[in-house]
């Protein structure tokens, strides 16, 4: 009788490795913003950034915001960005103190 051995191939699972990310900033612009807003649809989240240059706020003149940038993200990228930004702000507040961004009550002088 011929000795027949079944051929078996073993494949070892390789550990998952993180891809290396190379940040290319050769085309990056830098802009200052002291105003930001966001809106969304089912497919995207839009972030708009600008600068409030109004020195004297009066009831007869609107506050003028110069919009400079709009960033459009997928909802998944926006969620990851929100988590990242919250982590950065938590770290900031642990070093420099809590940021109070509660809306001011009208007429309170705040």
N, C-alpha and C positions, 0 to 999 in steps of 0.2 A: 504494500500500500504506500502510495506516495504521501509524504507529509505535506499537507497544504495548510499554510498559515495565511490567515486573513490579513490583508494589508490595511493597516490603520494609520491614519495621518493625524497627528496631534497638532493643534494650533493653540499657541499660548496667547492669551489676551494681553495686549500691550496696554499699559496705563495711558489714560488720556493725557495729552500734553496741551498746554495752553499755547496758542499761536502767539508769535512775537508781533507786536504792533510797532510800526514805525510812523511817528507823527511828522508829517511834512508841513511846515509852517511857511513855506516860501510864498504862498498866495494868500496868506491870512491878513485880514484887516483888523484893526483894533479900534473900537468905538466906545465912547462913554455913554451910559444910559442911567438916568435917575427915575425913569418911568418904564414900567413893563405891563403888558396886558396879554391875555390869552383867550383864544376861542377855539371851538372844535366842531368838527362834523364827524360822521361815523368813520371816515377813512383817514382823517388827519387832525393834528393839533397845530394851531398856528400861534406862535409867540411873536409879539411886536415889541420893539424897544425904541425909546426916544429920550428926548431931553426936554424938561420943563425949564424954560428960560424966563418965566414970568417973575418979575421982581416984586411988583406991587399988585396984589390981588384985590380987585374991586368987583362989586356986584354987577356993574354995568358992562364990564369987559370979560369975555371968556378967557379961561386959562389956555394958553397956546402951547401945544406939545409938538415939537419937531420930531416926527418919526424918522428913524434912520435905518432900521433893520427889521426884516421879517424872517423868521426861521420856521419852516414847516417840517413837522416830524410825524412819523407814524404813531398811532396810539401806544404801541409797545415801546418805541424809543422814548416817547414822552414820559411813560411810566418809569422807565429806567433812569431818565434824566431827573425826574422828581425825587426818586430815592437817593440819587447821587447828591443833588442839591440839598436835600434835608440832612444828609450826613455831613456835608461841608458846613452848613449852618449850625448844626449841633456842636461840631468841633470849634467853630468860631465862638459860640456862646460859652463854651467851657473855658476858653482862654480869656475872653474879653467881657463877659457878662451878657445877661439876657437882653435881647432886642425886643423892645416894646413896639409892636405894630398894630395895636388895637386902634380902631377908628376913633378919631376925636369926636366928642359929643359937641354938637353945634351950640355955640354960645358959651362954652365952658372956658374958652381962652387957651385951650391946648392946641 
